Amino acid sequence: MCLACDNHGEASCFISIHAVSRGSLPVRDDMHPTPRQDDTQERMRRDWDSRATKDYRFFIASGHAGSDEAFLESGRQEVEHVILDGIVLSPQAVVLEIGCGAGRLLLPFAERVAHVFGVDISPRMISRARELCSSARNITVSVTDGTLAEFQDASIDLVFSYIVFQHIPEERSIAEYLREAARVLRPGGIFRFQVDGRTHVMERSGWAPNTYDGIKFAASGIRKLVADARLEILEEWGMDTHYYWITARSPGAGGHARLLVRDFDRTLLEEVLRRVGADRPAERSERIIAGNESIRRAVACLEVSKMPSDSEAFVRDVYLRVLGRHPDAAALSFHVGNLSSKRLQEDRGEFLDSFFMGRVVRDLVFPVVPSIPWYRREQITERLARRGAHTSSSATFLEYVDLISQRISTMGTADAVDECFDIILCRQPDAEAANHYRHMLEASPFGRRLLVREVLAAQPDRLTPAPPRQENVLRLTERLSKELLATSKPPAQGESFPGEAHIASCLLKAGITDDEPGFVQQAYMAILGRSADTEGEGHYSGLLKSRALSRSYFLRELLWCEELRR
């Protein structure tokens, strides 16, 4: 477990790692900050200066403090797998970290974006950051006064804070950072931060927040602070745990950061709850999806049920119950090492926090649900209909998963893989893919559903081309769908121009009773304004008859062809 001690608070100096042109950066030249006379800010700065002096690596990343190499590598791993999980950044992005400490997370960001800023309460941490980040010319750090006053309005694409707010002993300081983050974010910019959601800690007799073990948040409390800052919550994960993540967005659109969409796979969520012995798994999964209950509370039965007393056996049992497999050697060693006999119940709670909020379980029950290109949607709908399973081409990702999973549920392993590929991709898997997915079906209790999800999320086989010439689009829409002439929407997923998917859908419906040569001729006339020549008609009719090409992919060929772009 990584217990970071990066914090923030008071500022009187602004330290650049390298001399840079301030005119090119989102900082205010008119700012001359003076320290705020605030007891909490002074205490935070004093305590974190002391910790920075004692052992900054330990207090930032206690599990990775043995060497500079391990310390820096932990930063790379956490940026890749934690901070940016599901966030896509443009190379032009500007990023700000609240509570940057010694700059462990700034360095990996500097390799990805145009500029990264870090602020921290502790001048000594900032001094460490100057040393650690001295080779990066696009990192700037400063000591903060508990605000982001030196940054201009609407100047940052991504603000983040990781294992920082959990150290702050009062709500008002965190509320100030949320308001400030909202101010400095560009329209559509993202703020991802983590708080400690273990509100049960506050119920302990004699517990009081301090500068290491700070305030805890129930979902209602942190949601209110986000709403008060006029930010929109896009995603929550880890409610009731040490690692309660909120991803919020500034109103508007634009900027250089975007969040991939996730959604609960209620089938697998309910199955996981059933496997761990949670009561009323169907009802509880619905409450979790609605945001009214946490996964962590739902699996609390693992702490009180008849689980093995031996730490290694306990870890193995949790993995086996939830994932249907044992942990690998590295994971087993890590988790068992964190389970002490003196604090067994508390440490088991921490293990369940990190296990259920970790990426493996997250991706299992709360996966990224990519947009499906229009031509793949139409193809899947067509091929399911041939098998007697009728759906709409506007079905969601997980609705398609439900239908296809049901279709292959009783098939043998090899047949299930082949059928999945045929429905979704209109082809059979190559030998490597076939072996991979057959093994997955045999090794995982969720294998069939994961197979469908992975194949359905496969990258398109072609890059979307540039839009056709405007006059060609106008002629095309005049022939087919005049209402599209007034559209101002951007292209949807898989479209080379706005309305392309609608045109294809109209042609598929109009030609549903046509034979293959008739459909080919109708499509040529509608899209290209001419008849297909003998060679073209024969070629495409043959592919359609043999089912080597679906009608939707044939329409994509015409809508993306060079003739429409001349």
C-alpha positions as a printed Julia matrix, in Angstrom:
566×3 Matrix{Float64}:
   0.0     0.0     0.0
   1.23    3.46   -0.84
   0.67    6.09    1.83
   1.55    9.42    0.31
   2.18   12.56    2.27
   2.07   15.18   -0.46
   0.23   18.2     0.85
  -0.5    21.8     0.32
  -1.55   24.93    2.08
   0.54   28.03    2.54
   2.59   29.97    0.01
   4.85   32.92   -0.12
   7.24   31.92   -2.86
   6.94   30.72   -6.44
   9.81   28.49   -7.51
  10.36   27.53  -11.14
  12.54   24.53  -11.79
  13.8    26.17  -14.94
  13.64   29.7   -16.19
  10.64   29.86  -18.49
   8.69   32.58  -20.2
   5.86   33.36  -17.78
   3.87   34.83  -20.61
   3.45   31.34  -22.07
   2.22   29.81  -18.81
  -1.13   30.09  -17.03
   0.26   31.99  -14.03
  -0.6    35.47  -12.9
   2.2    38.01  -12.92
   0.23   40.33  -10.63
   0.32   37.88   -7.73
   2.49   38.66   -4.74
   1.22   36.13   -2.21
   1.77   36.53    1.49
   1.32   33.76    4.03
  -2.18   33.34    5.38
  -2.36   33.63    9.15
  -4.17   30.35    9.66
  -3.33   27.91   12.44
  -4.18   24.84   10.32
  -2.07   26.02    7.39
   0.87   26.76    9.68
   0.54   23.37   11.35
   0.37   21.59    8.0
   3.45   23.36    6.74
   5.43   22.74    9.92
   4.52   19.05   10.14
   5.19   18.29    6.47
   8.44   20.21    6.49
   9.47   17.98    9.39
   8.43   14.82    7.52
  10.25   15.96    4.41
  13.4    16.38    6.47
  13.11   13.01    8.22
  12.43   10.82    5.17
  10.47   12.37    2.31
  10.4     9.15    0.28
   8.84    7.17    3.14
   6.15    9.74    3.88
   5.26   10.07    0.19
   5.34    6.39   -0.79
   6.07    4.21    2.2
   5.89    0.95    0.25
   8.4     2.16   -2.36
  10.85    4.17   -0.29
  13.82    1.8    -0.37
  15.62    3.53   -3.23
  15.31    6.41   -5.66
  14.66    3.91   -8.44
  11.76    2.23   -6.63
  10.37    5.6    -5.56
  10.36    7.01   -9.09
   9.06    3.8   -10.65
   6.13    3.82   -8.23
   5.26    7.27   -9.55
   5.27    6.04  -13.14
   3.07    3.09  -12.27
   0.57    5.17  -10.34
   0.28    7.82  -13.04
  -0.32    5.12  -15.66
  -2.65    2.85  -13.7
  -4.28    5.11  -11.11
  -4.22    8.84  -11.89
  -4.83    8.52  -15.64
  -6.98    5.39  -15.58
  -9.61    6.23  -18.2
  -8.35    9.77  -18.85
  -7.01   10.64  -22.3
  -4.66   13.63  -22.5
  -3.51   15.54  -25.56
   0.22   16.33  -25.78
  -0.85   20.0   -25.65
  -2.45   19.57  -22.23
  -1.5    21.63  -19.16
  -1.72   19.73  -15.87
  -1.69   20.81  -12.22
  -1.09   18.61   -9.17
  -2.33   19.72   -5.76
   0.06   18.35   -3.15
   2.99   17.47   -5.4
   5.43   16.67   -2.59
   8.86   15.87   -4.06
   7.51   15.67   -7.62
   7.24   11.89   -7.87
   4.13   12.15  -10.08
   5.18   15.3   -11.93
   8.01   13.57  -13.79
   5.87   10.96  -15.59
   3.38   13.68  -16.54
   6.16   15.83  -17.98
   6.81   13.11  -20.58
   3.18   13.27  -21.74
   2.02   16.89  -21.74
   3.1    20.42  -22.65
   3.52   21.62  -19.07
   2.87   20.32  -15.57
   2.63   22.41  -12.41
   2.85   21.26   -8.82
   1.9    23.06   -5.61
   2.55   21.96   -2.05
   2.21   23.32    1.49
   5.77   22.4     2.42
   8.71   24.53    1.23
  11.03   21.63    2.01
   9.01   19.28   -0.18
   9.18   21.85   -2.95
  12.93   22.05   -2.47
  13.1    18.27   -2.92
  10.95   18.61   -6.04
  13.41   21.14   -7.51
  16.21   18.59   -7.11
  14.25   15.55   -8.3
  12.76   17.27  -11.37
  15.77   19.33  -12.37
  16.13   17.55  -15.72
  12.57   18.34  -16.88
  12.14   21.71  -18.53
   8.34   21.65  -18.5
   7.8    21.33  -14.74
   7.1    24.3   -12.48
   6.5    24.04   -8.74
   5.39   26.47   -6.06
   4.54   26.64   -2.39
   0.82   27.29   -1.99
  -1.16   29.31    0.54
  -4.1    26.91    0.35
  -5.37   28.43   -2.88
  -4.38   28.34   -6.54
  -4.29   32.13   -6.71
  -1.19   32.29   -8.91
  -3.0    30.49  -11.75
  -5.21   32.24  -14.27
  -8.88   31.42  -14.69
  -9.67   28.67  -17.24
  -6.01   27.86  -17.9
  -5.6    24.18  -16.89
  -6.83   21.01  -18.62
  -6.41   18.51  -15.77
  -6.13   19.1   -12.03
  -5.45   16.08   -9.84
  -4.68   15.24   -6.24
  -3.65   11.82   -5.0
  -3.34   10.73   -1.35
  -3.27   14.36   -0.27
  -6.7    15.42    0.95
  -6.67   12.43    3.33
  -4.07   14.29    5.4
  -5.98   17.57    5.76
  -7.72   17.86    9.14
 -10.53   20.24    8.14
 -13.22   20.31    5.48
 -12.96   24.02    4.64
  -9.43   23.66    3.25
 -10.54   20.92    0.89
 -13.62   22.93   -0.1
 -11.3    25.82   -1.0
  -9.24   23.61   -3.27
 -12.36   22.37   -5.03
 -13.52   25.94   -5.66
 -10.08   26.92   -6.89
  -9.81   23.88   -9.15
 -13.16   24.8   -10.69
 -11.88   28.32  -11.33
  -8.61   27.36  -13.03
 -10.03   24.53  -15.17
 -10.81   25.22  -18.79
 -14.4    24.5   -19.92
 -14.66   20.72  -20.07
 -11.49   20.33  -17.98
 -11.22   17.44  -15.52
 -10.52   17.37  -11.78
  -9.67   13.92  -10.4
  -8.99   13.63   -6.68
  -9.0    11.1    -3.86
 -10.31   11.43   -0.34
 -10.49    9.03    2.6
 -14.0     7.57    2.7
 -13.61    5.49    5.86
 -16.16    7.4     7.94
 -16.27    4.52   10.43
 -12.85    5.7    11.67
 -14.49    8.86   12.99
 -16.68    6.74   15.23
 -13.71    5.51   17.24
 -13.49    6.82   20.75
 -10.93    9.58   21.08
 -10.22    9.89   17.32
  -9.53   13.4    16.08
  -8.17   14.46   12.67
  -4.58   15.59   12.45
  -2.09   16.47    9.7
  -1.46   12.84    8.85
  -4.76   11.12    9.57
  -7.1    13.74    8.22
 -10.82   14.2     7.72
 -12.99   11.4     6.27
 -15.86   11.86    3.82
 -19.18   10.12    3.37
 -20.5    10.21   -0.19
 -23.11   12.85    0.63
 -20.49   15.18    2.09
 -18.01   15.14   -0.78
 -20.79   15.28   -3.37
 -22.09   18.46   -1.76
 -18.63   20.07   -1.83
 -18.27   19.21   -5.52
 -21.71   20.63   -6.3
 -20.97   23.78   -4.28
 -17.82   24.26   -6.39
 -20.06   24.07   -9.49
 -18.38   20.99  -10.85
 -20.17   18.0   -12.36
 -19.31   14.52  -11.07
 -18.56   12.17  -13.95
 -17.41    9.13  -12.02
 -17.04    7.84   -8.46
 -15.13    4.81   -7.26
 -14.1     3.5    -3.85
 -16.86    4.9    -1.65
 -16.36    3.91    2.03
 -12.68    3.05    1.48
  -9.33    4.7     2.01
  -9.23    5.36   -1.75
 -12.47    7.17   -2.59
 -12.0     8.72   -6.04
 -14.06   11.51   -7.56
 -13.69   12.56  -11.19
 -15.47   15.83  -11.96
 -15.7    18.17  -14.92
 -15.86   21.91  -15.38
 -19.02   23.01  -17.23
 -18.69   23.38  -20.99
 -16.74   21.51  -23.62
 -13.25   21.62  -25.06
  -9.76   21.43  -23.64
  -7.15   18.73  -23.96
  -8.46   16.13  -21.48
 -11.36   13.71  -21.8
 -12.71   10.83  -19.76
 -13.56    7.45  -21.22
 -17.04    6.31  -20.27
 -17.44    3.52  -17.72
 -20.6     1.72  -16.69
 -21.48   -1.04  -14.26
 -21.79   -4.51  -15.7
 -24.7    -5.43  -13.44
 -24.48   -9.12  -14.4
 -20.87   -9.45  -13.18
 -21.39   -7.12  -10.22
 -24.28   -9.26   -9.01
 -22.24  -12.42   -9.6
 -19.28  -11.09   -7.58
 -21.59  -10.19   -4.68
 -23.11  -13.67   -4.84
 -19.67  -15.31   -4.87
 -18.54  -13.47   -1.71
 -21.74  -14.36    0.14
 -23.38  -10.92    0.25
 -27.06  -11.04    1.14
 -29.61   -9.94   -1.51
 -26.98   -9.58   -4.28
 -29.47   -8.47   -6.97
 -30.96   -5.76   -4.77
 -27.56   -4.59   -3.52
 -26.11   -4.42   -7.03
 -28.94   -2.08   -8.03
 -28.24    0.12   -5.0
 -24.55    0.23   -5.88
 -25.29    1.22   -9.48
 -27.62    3.98   -8.22
 -24.86    5.31   -5.92
 -26.79    4.51   -2.74
 -24.45    1.82   -1.44
 -20.79    0.98   -1.83
 -19.22   -2.25   -3.02
 -17.06   -2.12    0.08
 -20.03   -2.25    2.44
 -21.63   -4.98    0.37
 -18.56   -7.23    0.77
 -18.06   -6.49    4.47
 -19.3   -10.04    5.07
 -15.75  -11.18    4.23
 -14.53   -9.56    7.46
 -17.01  -11.31    9.72
 -17.69  -14.58    7.95
 -15.83  -17.82    8.63
 -12.71  -16.84    6.73
  -9.3   -18.47    7.27
  -7.33  -17.1    10.22
  -4.03  -17.55    8.4
  -3.17  -14.41    6.38
  -1.98  -16.24    3.28
  -5.01  -18.51    3.25
  -7.26  -15.46    3.72
  -5.78  -13.66    0.69
  -5.98  -16.79   -1.45
  -9.58  -17.36   -0.41
 -10.66  -13.81   -1.35
  -9.01  -14.1    -4.77
 -10.58  -17.5    -5.36
 -14.04  -16.37   -4.33
 -14.03  -13.17   -6.37
 -11.88  -13.94   -9.41
 -11.96  -17.71   -9.49
  -8.17  -17.93   -9.33
  -5.25  -17.62   -6.91
  -3.11  -14.46   -6.74
   0.23  -14.5    -8.5
   3.35  -14.74   -6.32
   4.06  -11.0    -6.29
   0.52  -10.03   -5.3
   0.39  -12.71   -2.64
   3.68  -11.62   -1.12
   2.64   -7.95   -1.13
  -0.72   -8.5     0.53
   0.48  -11.02    3.09
   3.32   -8.66    3.99
   0.78   -5.97    4.85
  -1.29   -8.25    7.09
   0.12   -8.24   10.63
  -1.08  -10.42   13.48
  -1.32   -7.42   15.83
  -3.87   -5.49   13.77
  -5.42   -8.4    11.91
  -8.98   -7.11   11.63
  -7.93   -3.57   10.68
  -5.35   -4.79    8.18
  -7.83   -7.15    6.58
 -10.12   -4.19    6.11
  -7.28   -2.31    4.39
  -6.6    -5.32    2.16
 -10.26   -5.5     1.14
 -10.16   -1.75    0.41
  -7.21   -2.08   -1.93
  -8.36   -5.37   -3.5
 -11.93   -4.35   -4.31
 -10.96   -0.85   -5.37
  -7.99   -2.07   -7.44
  -7.91   -2.13  -11.19
  -8.67   -5.84  -11.62
 -12.02   -5.73   -9.81
 -12.79   -2.25  -11.17
 -12.32   -3.39  -14.77
 -14.36   -6.5   -14.06
 -17.52   -4.86  -12.68
 -17.13   -1.24  -13.86
 -15.52   -1.47  -17.31
 -14.87    1.17  -19.92
 -17.76    0.98  -22.4
 -16.44    2.27  -25.74
 -18.67    3.69  -28.44
 -19.34    1.14  -31.17
 -18.9     2.43  -34.74
 -22.15    2.6   -36.7
 -21.09   -0.01  -39.25
 -20.28   -2.54  -36.52
 -23.59   -1.83  -34.77
 -25.53   -2.44  -37.98
 -23.54   -5.59  -38.71
 -24.13   -7.04  -35.24
 -27.82   -6.23  -35.39
 -28.08   -7.88  -38.82
 -26.23  -11.05  -37.78
 -28.16  -11.4   -34.52
 -31.42  -11.09  -36.46
 -30.36  -14.0   -38.67
 -30.03  -16.04  -35.48
 -33.46  -15.03  -34.21
 -32.25  -12.46  -31.66
 -33.79   -9.13  -32.58
 -32.43   -5.86  -31.22
 -31.96   -2.27  -32.27
 -28.78   -0.81  -33.74
 -29.07    1.83  -31.0
 -28.51   -0.78  -28.26
 -25.88    0.06  -25.65
 -22.54   -1.69  -25.4
 -23.67   -3.77  -22.42
 -27.02   -4.62  -24.04
 -25.1    -6.14  -26.95
 -22.95   -7.99  -24.4
 -26.11   -9.42  -22.8
 -27.5   -10.67  -26.12
 -24.3   -12.21  -27.45
 -23.37  -13.76  -24.09
 -26.78  -15.42  -23.97
 -26.28  -16.7   -27.52
 -22.99  -18.46  -26.68
 -23.87  -19.51  -23.11
 -24.45  -23.21  -23.9
 -21.82  -23.62  -26.61
 -18.55  -25.45  -26.25
 -15.43  -23.35  -25.73
 -14.17  -23.37  -29.33
 -17.65  -22.83  -30.79
 -18.33  -19.94  -28.4
 -15.17  -18.12  -29.49
 -15.9   -18.68  -33.19
 -19.53  -17.58  -32.85
 -18.57  -14.42  -30.94
 -16.07  -13.4   -33.63
 -18.54  -14.17  -36.42
 -21.33  -12.05  -34.91
 -19.18   -9.07  -34.01
 -16.37   -9.02  -36.57
 -17.81  -11.14  -39.39
 -14.74  -13.39  -39.38
 -13.09  -16.23  -37.52
 -10.28  -15.63  -35.01
  -6.71  -16.36  -36.0
  -4.92  -19.15  -34.15
  -3.34  -16.88  -31.54
  -6.62  -15.16  -30.68
  -8.5   -18.46  -30.62
  -6.01  -19.97  -28.15
  -6.07  -16.85  -25.96
  -9.85  -16.72  -25.66
 -10.3   -20.46  -25.26
  -7.9   -20.34  -22.33
  -9.78  -17.36  -20.86
 -13.09  -19.22  -21.08
 -11.6   -22.2   -19.29
  -9.72  -20.18  -16.65
 -12.27  -17.55  -15.62
 -15.77  -18.03  -14.24
 -16.69  -14.88  -16.17
 -14.86  -15.95  -19.34
 -17.74  -15.91  -21.82
 -18.91  -12.45  -20.87
 -15.34  -11.1   -20.84
 -14.79  -12.65  -24.28
 -17.78  -10.74  -25.68
 -16.72   -7.49  -24.02
 -13.18   -7.7   -25.36
 -14.14   -8.59  -28.93
 -16.89   -5.96  -28.98
 -14.35   -3.35  -27.85
 -11.85   -4.31  -30.57
 -10.34   -1.4   -32.46
 -11.82   -0.65  -35.91
 -10.0    -2.29  -38.79
  -9.69    1.03  -40.66
  -9.07    4.61  -39.66
 -11.96    6.96  -40.37
 -11.06    9.0   -43.47
 -11.28   12.75  -43.91
 -14.76   14.1   -44.73
 -15.87   14.11  -48.38
 -15.97   17.37  -50.28
 -18.82   19.53  -49.03
 -20.59   19.67  -52.4
 -20.56   15.86  -52.55
 -22.1    15.64  -49.08
 -24.78   18.16  -50.09
 -25.7    16.15  -53.18
 -25.75   12.96  -51.13
 -28.03   14.38  -48.43
 -30.32   15.96  -51.01
 -30.84   12.55  -52.59
 -31.44   10.75  -49.32
 -32.2    12.79  -46.22
 -32.79   16.51  -46.59
 -33.18   16.99  -42.82
 -29.44   16.33  -42.46
 -28.66   19.53  -44.39
 -29.37   21.6   -41.27
 -27.32   19.5   -38.86
 -24.56   21.16  -36.9
 -23.57   18.1   -34.88
 -19.99   16.83  -35.02
 -19.41   13.36  -36.52
 -20.42   10.5   -34.23
 -18.2     7.5   -33.51
 -17.1     5.94  -36.81
 -18.57    8.68  -39.02
 -16.47   10.49  -41.6
 -19.11   13.25  -41.74
 -22.18   14.1   -39.62
 -25.22   12.03  -40.58
 -23.26    9.23  -42.26
 -24.7     6.61  -39.88
 -28.25    7.89  -40.48
 -27.8     7.62  -44.25
 -26.53    4.06  -43.92
 -29.44    3.11  -41.66
 -31.95    4.53  -44.19
 -30.35    2.54  -47.02
 -30.35   -0.68  -44.99
 -34.04   -0.31  -44.2
 -34.96    0.65  -47.77
 -33.06   -2.31  -49.23
 -34.1    -4.96  -46.74
 -36.12   -6.89  -49.35
 -33.64   -6.46  -52.21
 -31.38   -9.27  -53.38
 -27.62   -8.61  -53.33
 -27.27   -7.18  -56.89
 -30.3    -4.94  -56.32
 -28.95   -3.69  -53.01
 -25.55   -2.95  -54.57
 -27.11   -0.95  -57.4
 -29.38    0.98  -55.04
 -26.43    1.9   -52.8
 -24.26    3.03  -55.72
 -27.02    5.26  -57.05
 -27.84    6.75  -53.64
 -24.26    7.39  -52.48
 -22.3     7.99  -55.69
 -25.14    9.11  -57.93
 -24.41    6.48  -60.56
 -24.94    2.8   -61.33
 -22.36    0.22  -60.38
 -20.32   -1.1   -63.29
 -20.46   -4.81  -64.04
 -17.2    -5.54  -62.22
 -18.21   -3.62  -59.09
 -21.66   -5.19  -58.93
 -20.26   -8.69  -59.34
 -17.51   -8.16  -56.78
 -19.7    -6.82  -53.99
 -22.67   -9.09  -54.75
 -20.39  -12.11  -54.42
 -19.01  -10.94  -51.08
 -22.49  -10.24  -49.75
 -23.86  -13.6   -50.88
 -20.99  -15.49  -49.26
 -21.39  -13.37  -46.1
 -17.73  -12.48  -46.23
 -18.95   -8.85  -46.16
 -21.99   -7.48  -44.37
 -24.27   -4.9   -45.92
 -23.23   -2.25  -43.38
 -19.52   -2.74  -44.15
 -20.32   -2.56  -47.89
 -22.03    0.8   -47.31
 -18.97    1.92  -45.36
 -16.83    1.07  -48.42
 -18.91    3.41  -50.58
 -19.27    6.18  -47.99
 -15.52    6.17  -47.36
 -14.41    5.77  -50.99
 -12.09    8.17  -52.8
 -14.71    8.91  -55.47
 -16.83   10.71  -52.86
 -13.78   12.76  -51.86
 -12.76   13.97  -55.33
